[in-house]
Amino acid sequence: MLSLAGLILSGVVVILFVADLAAAFPFQRVSVAADIGFILAGLLVGYLSWSINARAKA
């Protein structure tokens, strides 16, 4: 259950920072490096959550 919450929240983080990188919304693209860092971190957490969730079902 907790891995599913991590997967959902990481998806929200990735969507927010991709939107900021693409359209300067909602954070007015203050730092491109921070946007890329948060996108990568969100993808990493999403992958880890996905793999833990798949392992728990097996």
mmCIF file of the N, C-alpha and C atoms, coordinates in Angstrom:
data_MODEL
# 
_entry.id   MODEL 
# 
loop_
_atom_site.group_PDB 
_atom_site.id 
_atom_site.type_symbol 
_atom_site.label_atom_id 
_atom_site.label_alt_id 
_atom_site.label_comp_id 
_atom_site.label_asym_id 
_atom_site.label_entity_id 
_atom_site.label_seq_id 
_atom_site.pdbx_PDB_ins_code 
_atom_site.Cartn_x 
_atom_site.Cartn_y 
_atom_site.Cartn_z 
_atom_site.occupancy 
_atom_site.B_iso_or_equiv 
_atom_site.pdbx_formal_charge 
_atom_site.auth_seq_id 
_atom_site.auth_comp_id 
_atom_site.auth_asym_id 
_atom_site.auth_atom_id 
_atom_site.pdbx_PDB_model_num 
ATOM 1   N N  . MET A 1 1  ? 0.819  -1.193  0.000   1.00 0.00 ? 1  MET A N  1 
ATOM 2   C CA . MET A 1 1  ? 0.000  0.000   0.000   1.00 0.00 ? 1  MET A CA 1 
ATOM 3   C C  . MET A 1 1  ? 0.870  1.266   0.000   1.00 0.00 ? 1  MET A C  1 
ATOM 4   N N  . LEU A 1 2  ? 1.929  1.242   0.794   1.00 0.00 ? 2  LEU A N  1 
ATOM 5   C CA . LEU A 1 2  ? 2.807  2.398   0.861   1.00 0.00 ? 2  LEU A CA 1 
ATOM 6   C C  . LEU A 1 2  ? 3.568  2.585   -0.451  1.00 0.00 ? 2  LEU A C  1 
ATOM 7   N N  . SER A 1 3  ? 3.896  1.478   -1.115  1.00 0.00 ? 3  SER A N  1 
ATOM 8   C CA . SER A 1 3  ? 4.590  1.594   -2.402  1.00 0.00 ? 3  SER A CA 1 
ATOM 9   C C  . SER A 1 3  ? 3.673  2.206   -3.462  1.00 0.00 ? 3  SER A C  1 
ATOM 10  N N  . LEU A 1 4  ? 2.375  1.944   -3.369  1.00 0.00 ? 4  LEU A N  1 
ATOM 11  C CA . LEU A 1 4  ? 1.430  2.551   -4.304  1.00 0.00 ? 4  LEU A CA 1 
ATOM 12  C C  . LEU A 1 4  ? 1.338  4.062   -4.072  1.00 0.00 ? 4  LEU A C  1 
ATOM 13  N N  . ALA A 1 5  ? 1.357  4.481   -2.821  1.00 0.00 ? 5  ALA A N  1 
ATOM 14  C CA . ALA A 1 5  ? 1.351  5.913   -2.503  1.00 0.00 ? 5  ALA A CA 1 
ATOM 15  C C  . ALA A 1 5  ? 2.618  6.587   -3.039  1.00 0.00 ? 5  ALA A C  1 
ATOM 16  N N  . GLY A 1 6  ? 3.756  5.927   -2.897  1.00 0.00 ? 6  GLY A N  1 
ATOM 17  C CA . GLY A 1 6  ? 5.005  6.470   -3.439  1.00 0.00 ? 6  GLY A CA 1 
ATOM 18  C C  . GLY A 1 6  ? 4.963  6.584   -4.946  1.00 0.00 ? 6  GLY A C  1 
ATOM 19  N N  . LEU A 1 7  ? 4.343  5.604   -5.602  1.00 0.00 ? 7  LEU A N  1 
ATOM 20  C CA . LEU A 1 7  ? 4.218  5.634   -7.055  1.00 0.00 ? 7  LEU A CA 1 
ATOM 21  C C  . LEU A 1 7  ? 3.336  6.800   -7.503  1.00 0.00 ? 7  LEU A C  1 
ATOM 22  N N  . ILE A 1 8  ? 2.229  7.016   -6.827  1.00 0.00 ? 8  ILE A N  1 
ATOM 23  C CA . ILE A 1 8  ? 1.315  8.108   -7.182  1.00 0.00 ? 8  ILE A CA 1 
ATOM 24  C C  . ILE A 1 8  ? 1.969  9.460   -6.934  1.00 0.00 ? 8  ILE A C  1 
ATOM 25  N N  . LEU A 1 9  ? 2.607  9.625   -5.780  1.00 0.00 ? 9  LEU A N  1 
ATOM 26  C CA . LEU A 1 9  ? 3.234  10.913  -5.469  1.00 0.00 ? 9  LEU A CA 1 
ATOM 27  C C  . LEU A 1 9  ? 4.416  11.212  -6.384  1.00 0.00 ? 9  LEU A C  1 
ATOM 28  N N  . SER A 1 10 ? 5.161  10.196  -6.761  1.00 0.00 ? 10 SER A N  1 
ATOM 29  C CA . SER A 1 10 ? 6.269  10.441  -7.683  1.00 0.00 ? 10 SER A CA 1 
ATOM 30  C C  . SER A 1 10 ? 5.735  10.844  -9.057  1.00 0.00 ? 10 SER A C  1 
ATOM 31  N N  . GLY A 1 11 ? 4.602  10.283  -9.456  1.00 0.00 ? 11 GLY A N  1 
ATOM 32  C CA . GLY A 1 11 ? 3.984  10.700  -10.708 1.00 0.00 ? 11 GLY A CA 1 
ATOM 33  C C  . GLY A 1 11 ? 3.542  12.155  -10.672 1.00 0.00 ? 11 GLY A C  1 
ATOM 34  N N  . VAL A 1 12 ? 3.007  12.582  -9.538  1.00 0.00 ? 12 VAL A N  1 
ATOM 35  C CA . VAL A 1 12 ? 2.596  13.979  -9.384  1.00 0.00 ? 12 VAL A CA 1 
ATOM 36  C C  . VAL A 1 12 ? 3.811  14.903  -9.454  1.00 0.00 ? 12 VAL A C  1 
ATOM 37  N N  . VAL A 1 13 ? 4.886  14.527  -8.796  1.00 0.00 ? 13 VAL A N  1 
ATOM 38  C CA . VAL A 1 13 ? 6.118  15.341  -8.820  1.00 0.00 ? 13 VAL A CA 1 
ATOM 39  C C  . VAL A 1 13 ? 6.655  15.452  -10.244 1.00 0.00 ? 13 VAL A C  1 
ATOM 40  N N  . VAL A 1 14 ? 6.687  14.339  -10.966 1.00 0.00 ? 14 VAL A N  1 
ATOM 41  C CA . VAL A 1 14 ? 7.191  14.362  -12.339 1.00 0.00 ? 14 VAL A CA 1 
ATOM 42  C C  . VAL A 1 14 ? 6.304  15.241  -13.212 1.00 0.00 ? 14 VAL A C  1 
ATOM 43  N N  . ILE A 1 15 ? 4.995  15.121  -13.082 1.00 0.00 ? 15 ILE A N  1 
ATOM 44  C CA . ILE A 1 15 ? 4.082  15.939  -13.892 1.00 0.00 ? 15 ILE A CA 1 
ATOM 45  C C  . ILE A 1 15 ? 4.267  17.422  -13.589 1.00 0.00 ? 15 ILE A C  1 
ATOM 46  N N  . LEU A 1 16 ? 4.393  17.778  -12.305 1.00 0.00 ? 16 LEU A N  1 
ATOM 47  C CA . LEU A 1 16 ? 4.579  19.185  -11.936 1.00 0.00 ? 16 LEU A CA 1 
ATOM 48  C C  . LEU A 1 16 ? 5.855  19.771  -12.537 1.00 0.00 ? 16 LEU A C  1 
ATOM 49  N N  . PHE A 1 17 ? 6.960  19.050  -12.431 1.00 0.00 ? 17 PHE A N  1 
ATOM 50  C CA . PHE A 1 17 ? 8.224  19.617  -12.881 1.00 0.00 ? 17 PHE A CA 1 
ATOM 51  C C  . PHE A 1 17 ? 8.410  19.527  -14.389 1.00 0.00 ? 17 PHE A C  1 
ATOM 52  N N  . VAL A 1 18 ? 7.764  18.565  -15.050 1.00 0.00 ? 18 VAL A N  1 
ATOM 53  C CA . VAL A 1 18 ? 7.769  18.566  -16.519 1.00 0.00 ? 18 VAL A CA 1 
ATOM 54  C C  . VAL A 1 18 ? 6.959  19.754  -17.024 1.00 0.00 ? 18 VAL A C  1 
ATOM 55  N N  . ALA A 1 19 ? 5.830  20.040  -16.368 1.00 0.00 ? 19 ALA A N  1 
ATOM 56  C CA . ALA A 1 19 ? 5.027  21.206  -16.746 1.00 0.00 ? 19 ALA A CA 1 
ATOM 57  C C  . ALA A 1 19 ? 5.809  22.493  -16.520 1.00 0.00 ? 19 ALA A C  1 
ATOM 58  N N  . ASP A 1 20 ? 6.557  22.566  -15.430 1.00 0.00 ? 20 ASP A N  1 
ATOM 59  C CA . ASP A 1 20 ? 7.359  23.758  -15.174 1.00 0.00 ? 20 ASP A CA 1 
ATOM 60  C C  . ASP A 1 20 ? 8.461  23.912  -16.213 1.00 0.00 ? 20 ASP A C  1 
ATOM 61  N N  . LEU A 1 21 ? 9.075  22.806  -16.581 1.00 0.00 ? 21 LEU A N  1 
ATOM 62  C CA . LEU A 1 21 ? 10.140 22.866  -17.583 1.00 0.00 ? 21 LEU A CA 1 
ATOM 63  C C  . LEU A 1 21 ? 9.593  23.241  -18.956 1.00 0.00 ? 21 LEU A C  1 
ATOM 64  N N  . ALA A 1 22 ? 8.418  22.737  -19.291 1.00 0.00 ? 22 ALA A N  1 
ATOM 65  C CA . ALA A 1 22 ? 7.858  22.966  -20.620 1.00 0.00 ? 22 ALA A CA 1 
ATOM 66  C C  . ALA A 1 22 ? 7.160  24.325  -20.747 1.00 0.00 ? 22 ALA A C  1 
ATOM 67  N N  . ALA A 1 23 ? 6.398  24.719  -19.718 1.00 0.00 ? 23 ALA A N  1 
ATOM 68  C CA . ALA A 1 23 ? 5.557  25.905  -19.866 1.00 0.00 ? 23 ALA A CA 1 
ATOM 69  C C  . ALA A 1 23 ? 5.752  26.956  -18.780 1.00 0.00 ? 23 ALA A C  1 
ATOM 70  N N  . ALA A 1 24 ? 6.746  26.781  -17.936 1.00 0.00 ? 24 ALA A N  1 
ATOM 71  C CA . ALA A 1 24 ? 7.027  27.715  -16.835 1.00 0.00 ? 24 ALA A CA 1 
ATOM 72  C C  . ALA A 1 24 ? 5.830  27.862  -15.902 1.00 0.00 ? 24 ALA A C  1 
ATOM 73  N N  . PHE A 1 25 ? 5.106  26.780  -15.718 1.00 0.00 ? 25 PHE A N  1 
ATOM 74  C CA . PHE A 1 25 ? 3.977  26.766  -14.795 1.00 0.00 ? 25 PHE A CA 1 
ATOM 75  C C  . PHE A 1 25 ? 4.108  25.533  -13.932 1.00 0.00 ? 25 PHE A C  1 
ATOM 76  N N  . PRO A 1 26 ? 4.001  25.528  -12.683 1.00 0.00 ? 26 PRO A N  1 
ATOM 77  C CA . PRO A 1 26 ? 3.551  26.517  -11.716 1.00 0.00 ? 26 PRO A CA 1 
ATOM 78  C C  . PRO A 1 26 ? 4.677  27.266  -10.999 1.00 0.00 ? 26 PRO A C  1 
ATOM 79  N N  . PHE A 1 27 ? 5.937  26.978  -11.299 1.00 0.00 ? 27 PHE A N  1 
ATOM 80  C CA . PHE A 1 27 ? 7.042  27.573  -10.544 1.00 0.00 ? 27 PHE A CA 1 
ATOM 81  C C  . PHE A 1 27 ? 7.845  28.611  -11.324 1.00 0.00 ? 27 PHE A C  1 
ATOM 82  N N  . GLN A 1 28 ? 7.373  29.057  -12.452 1.00 0.00 ? 28 GLN A N  1 
ATOM 83  C CA . GLN A 1 28 ? 8.012  30.076  -13.297 1.00 0.00 ? 28 GLN A CA 1 
ATOM 84  C C  . GLN A 1 28 ? 9.438  29.721  -13.692 1.00 0.00 ? 28 GLN A C  1 
ATOM 85  N N  . ARG A 1 29 ? 9.754  28.451  -13.797 1.00 0.00 ? 29 ARG A N  1 
ATOM 86  C CA . ARG A 1 29 ? 11.048 27.951  -14.276 1.00 0.00 ? 29 ARG A CA 1 
ATOM 87  C C  . ARG A 1 29 ? 12.219 28.693  -13.630 1.00 0.00 ? 29 ARG A C  1 
ATOM 88  N N  . VAL A 1 30 ? 12.241 28.689  -12.309 1.00 0.00 ? 30 VAL A N  1 
ATOM 89  C CA . VAL A 1 30 ? 13.293 29.380  -11.565 1.00 0.00 ? 30 VAL A CA 1 
ATOM 90  C C  . VAL A 1 30 ? 14.654 28.763  -11.856 1.00 0.00 ? 30 VAL A C  1 
ATOM 91  N N  . SER A 1 31 ? 14.724 27.429  -11.878 1.00 0.00 ? 31 SER A N  1 
ATOM 92  C CA . SER A 1 31 ? 15.998 26.757  -12.108 1.00 0.00 ? 31 SER A CA 1 
ATOM 93  C C  . SER A 1 31 ? 15.764 25.518  -12.964 1.00 0.00 ? 31 SER A C  1 
ATOM 94  N N  . VAL A 1 32 ? 16.356 25.519  -14.143 1.00 0.00 ? 32 VAL A N  1 
ATOM 95  C CA . VAL A 1 32 ? 16.217 24.373  -15.043 1.00 0.00 ? 32 VAL A CA 1 
ATOM 96  C C  . VAL A 1 32 ? 16.914 23.154  -14.452 1.00 0.00 ? 32 VAL A C  1 
ATOM 97  N N  . ALA A 1 33 ? 18.045 23.369  -13.792 1.00 0.00 ? 33 ALA A N  1 
ATOM 98  C CA . ALA A 1 33 ? 18.764 22.250  -13.182 1.00 0.00 ? 33 ALA A CA 1 
ATOM 99  C C  . ALA A 1 33 ? 17.935 21.604  -12.074 1.00 0.00 ? 33 ALA A C  1 
ATOM 100 N N  . ALA A 1 34 ? 17.247 22.406  -11.281 1.00 0.00 ? 34 ALA A N  1 
ATOM 101 C CA . ALA A 1 34 ? 16.392 21.853  -10.229 1.00 0.00 ? 34 ALA A CA 1 
ATOM 102 C C  . ALA A 1 34 ? 15.220 21.092  -10.838 1.00 0.00 ? 34 ALA A C  1 
ATOM 103 N N  . ASP A 1 35 ? 14.642 21.617  -11.918 1.00 0.00 ? 35 ASP A N  1 
ATOM 104 C CA . ASP A 1 35 ? 13.553 20.912  -12.601 1.00 0.00 ? 35 ASP A CA 1 
ATOM 105 C C  . ASP A 1 35 ? 14.014 19.539  -13.070 1.00 0.00 ? 35 ASP A C  1 
ATOM 106 N N  . ILE A 1 36 ? 15.156 19.488  -13.707 1.00 0.00 ? 36 ILE A N  1 
ATOM 107 C CA . ILE A 1 36 ? 15.678 18.215  -14.209 1.00 0.00 ? 36 ILE A CA 1 
ATOM 108 C C  . ILE A 1 36 ? 16.003 17.275  -13.046 1.00 0.00 ? 36 ILE A C  1 
ATOM 109 N N  . GLY A 1 37 ? 16.557 17.802  -11.979 1.00 0.00 ? 37 GLY A N  1 
ATOM 110 C CA . GLY A 1 37 ? 16.867 16.990  -10.812 1.00 0.00 ? 37 GLY A CA 1 
ATOM 111 C C  . GLY A 1 37 ? 15.620 16.396  -10.167 1.00 0.00 ? 37 GLY A C  1 
ATOM 112 N N  . PHE A 1 38 ? 14.571 17.202  -10.038 1.00 0.00 ? 38 PHE A N  1 
ATOM 113 C CA . PHE A 1 38 ? 13.332 16.690  -9.459  1.00 0.00 ? 38 PHE A CA 1 
ATOM 114 C C  . PHE A 1 38 ? 12.647 15.689  -10.382 1.00 0.00 ? 38 PHE A C  1 
ATOM 115 N N  . ILE A 1 39 ? 12.740 15.882  -11.683 1.00 0.00 ? 39 ILE A N  1 
ATOM 116 C CA . ILE A 1 39 ? 12.180 14.912  -12.627 1.00 0.00 ? 39 ILE A CA 1 
ATOM 117 C C  . ILE A 1 39 ? 12.904 13.579  -12.497 1.00 0.00 ? 39 ILE A C  1 
ATOM 118 N N  . LEU A 1 40 ? 14.227 13.621  -12.459 1.00 0.00 ? 40 LEU A N  1 
ATOM 119 C CA . LEU A 1 40 ? 14.993 12.379  -12.313 1.00 0.00 ? 40 LEU A CA 1 
ATOM 120 C C  . LEU A 1 40 ? 14.724 11.696  -10.979 1.00 0.00 ? 40 LEU A C  1 
ATOM 121 N N  . ALA A 1 41 ? 14.631 12.482  -9.912  1.00 0.00 ? 41 ALA A N  1 
ATOM 122 C CA . ALA A 1 41 ? 14.336 11.902  -8.602  1.00 0.00 ? 41 ALA A CA 1 
ATOM 123 C C  . ALA A 1 41 ? 12.943 11.281  -8.576  1.00 0.00 ? 41 ALA A C  1 
ATOM 124 N N  . GLY A 1 42 ? 11.968 11.952  -9.192  1.00 0.00 ? 42 GLY A N  1 
ATOM 125 C CA . GLY A 1 42 ? 10.625 11.400  -9.251  1.00 0.00 ? 42 GLY A CA 1 
ATOM 126 C C  . GLY A 1 42 ? 10.570 10.115  -10.057 1.00 0.00 ? 42 GLY A C  1 
ATOM 127 N N  . LEU A 1 43 ? 11.317 10.069  -11.154 1.00 0.00 ? 43 LEU A N  1 
ATOM 128 C CA . LEU A 1 43 ? 11.364 8.848   -11.952 1.00 0.00 ? 43 LEU A CA 1 
ATOM 129 C C  . LEU A 1 43 ? 12.034 7.711   -11.186 1.00 0.00 ? 43 LEU A C  1 
ATOM 130 N N  . LEU A 1 44 ? 13.077 8.029   -10.442 1.00 0.00 ? 44 LEU A N  1 
ATOM 131 C CA . LEU A 1 44 ? 13.758 7.003   -9.651  1.00 0.00 ? 44 LEU A CA 1 
ATOM 132 C C  . LEU A 1 44 ? 12.843 6.453   -8.562  1.00 0.00 ? 44 LEU A C  1 
ATOM 133 N N  . VAL A 1 45 ? 12.156 7.326   -7.839  1.00 0.00 ? 45 VAL A N  1 
ATOM 134 C CA . VAL A 1 45 ? 11.234 6.877   -6.800  1.00 0.00 ? 45 VAL A CA 1 
ATOM 135 C C  . VAL A 1 45 ? 10.084 6.082   -7.418  1.00 0.00 ? 45 VAL A C  1 
ATOM 136 N N  . GLY A 1 46 ? 9.606  6.504   -8.580  1.00 0.00 ? 46 GLY A N  1 
ATOM 137 C CA . GLY A 1 46 ? 8.557  5.760   -9.263  1.00 0.00 ? 46 GLY A CA 1 
ATOM 138 C C  . GLY A 1 46 ? 9.007  4.369   -9.656  1.00 0.00 ? 46 GLY A C  1 
ATOM 139 N N  . TYR A 1 47 ? 10.221 4.261   -10.168 1.00 0.00 ? 47 TYR A N  1 
ATOM 140 C CA . TYR A 1 47 ? 10.757 2.944   -10.528 1.00 0.00 ? 47 TYR A CA 1 
ATOM 141 C C  . TYR A 1 47 ? 10.908 2.054   -9.300  1.00 0.00 ? 47 TYR A C  1 
ATOM 142 N N  . LEU A 1 48 ? 11.448 2.611   -8.223  1.00 0.00 ? 48 LEU A N  1 
ATOM 143 C CA . LEU A 1 48 ? 11.620 1.824   -7.008  1.00 0.00 ? 48 LEU A CA 1 
ATOM 144 C C  . LEU A 1 48 ? 10.276 1.381   -6.433  1.00 0.00 ? 48 LEU A C  1 
ATOM 145 N N  . SER A 1 49 ? 9.290  2.264   -6.455  1.00 0.00 ? 49 SER A N  1 
ATOM 146 C CA . SER A 1 49 ? 7.963  1.903   -5.973  1.00 0.00 ? 49 SER A CA 1 
ATOM 147 C C  . SER A 1 49 ? 7.348  0.818   -6.840  1.00 0.00 ? 49 SER A C  1 
ATOM 148 N N  . TRP A 1 50 ? 7.520  0.943   -8.151  1.00 0.00 ? 50 TRP A N  1 
ATOM 149 C CA . TRP A 1 50 ? 6.981  -0.049  -9.069  1.00 0.00 ? 50 TRP A CA 1 
ATOM 150 C C  . TRP A 1 50 ? 7.617  -1.420  -8.824  1.00 0.00 ? 50 TRP A C  1 
ATOM 151 N N  . SER A 1 51 ? 8.926  -1.452  -8.651  1.00 0.00 ? 51 SER A N  1 
ATOM 152 C CA . SER A 1 51 ? 9.594  -2.733  -8.463  1.00 0.00 ? 51 SER A CA 1 
ATOM 153 C C  . SER A 1 51 ? 9.244  -3.367  -7.117  1.00 0.00 ? 51 SER A C  1 
ATOM 154 N N  . ILE A 1 52 ? 9.086  -2.562  -6.073  1.00 0.00 ? 52 ILE A N  1 
ATOM 155 C CA . ILE A 1 52 ? 8.686  -3.098  -4.773  1.00 0.00 ? 52 ILE A CA 1 
ATOM 156 C C  . ILE A 1 52 ? 7.264  -3.620  -4.846  1.00 0.00 ? 52 ILE A C  1 
ATOM 157 N N  . ASN A 1 53 ? 6.385  -2.894  -5.532  1.00 0.00 ? 53 ASN A N  1 
ATOM 158 C CA . ASN A 1 53 ? 5.001  -3.326  -5.671  1.00 0.00 ? 53 ASN A CA 1 
ATOM 159 C C  . ASN A 1 53 ? 4.926  -4.637  -6.464  1.00 0.00 ? 53 ASN A C  1 
ATOM 160 N N  . ALA A 1 54 ? 5.716  -4.779  -7.500  1.00 0.00 ? 54 ALA A N  1 
ATOM 161 C CA . ALA A 1 54 ? 5.721  -6.015  -8.302  1.00 0.00 ? 54 ALA A CA 1 
ATOM 162 C C  . ALA A 1 54 ? 6.284  -7.172  -7.493  1.00 0.00 ? 54 ALA A C  1 
ATOM 163 N N  . ARG A 1 55 ? 7.290  -6.909  -6.680  1.00 0.00 ? 55 ARG A N  1 
ATOM 164 C CA . ARG A 1 55 ? 7.900  -7.963  -5.869  1.00 0.00 ? 55 ARG A CA 1 
ATOM 165 C C  . ARG A 1 55 ? 6.957  -8.425  -4.765  1.00 0.00 ? 55 ARG A C  1 
ATOM 166 N N  . ALA A 1 56 ? 6.143  -7.499  -4.248  1.00 0.00 ? 56 ALA A N  1 
ATOM 167 C CA . ALA A 1 56 ? 5.204  -7.841  -3.165  1.00 0.00 ? 56 ALA A CA 1 
ATOM 168 C C  . ALA A 1 56 ? 4.073  -8.739  -3.688  1.00 0.00 ? 56 ALA A C  1 
ATOM 169 N N  . LYS A 1 57 ? 3.713  -8.596  -4.967  1.00 0.00 ? 57 LYS A N  1 
ATOM 170 C CA . LYS A 1 57 ? 2.650  -9.412  -5.537  1.00 0.00 ? 57 LYS A CA 1 
ATOM 171 C C  . LYS A 1 57 ? 3.117  -10.831 -5.830  1.00 0.00 ? 57 LYS A C  1 
ATOM 172 N N  . ALA A 1 58 ? 4.400  -11.017 -6.041  1.00 0.00 ? 58 ALA A N  1 
ATOM 173 C CA . ALA A 1 58 ? 4.932  -12.340 -6.399  1.00 0.00 ? 58 ALA A CA 1 
ATOM 174 C C  . ALA A 1 58 ? 5.047  -13.266 -5.219  1.00 0.00 ? 58 ALA A C  1 
# 
